[in-house]
């Protein structure tokens, strides 16, 4: 997978912002899903599907942690 200079800057900015990984993945997924001008539809769905594979387990972990904290 080739990473463009723009993508490198985006990745660097996200790391420097120290945002939670789940937030970043969901935000990127939504941006890609909404980008109908720059990304072909078939490629867009491929990327979103890959991101959702990473988001699913993180979301489950997040939900479980919140569930445990609410019981305390």
Secondary structure, 3 states (H helix, E strand, C coil): CCCCHHHHHHHHHHHHCCCCHHHHHHHHHHHHHHCCCCCCHHHHHHHHHHHHHHHHHHHHHHHHHHHHHHHC
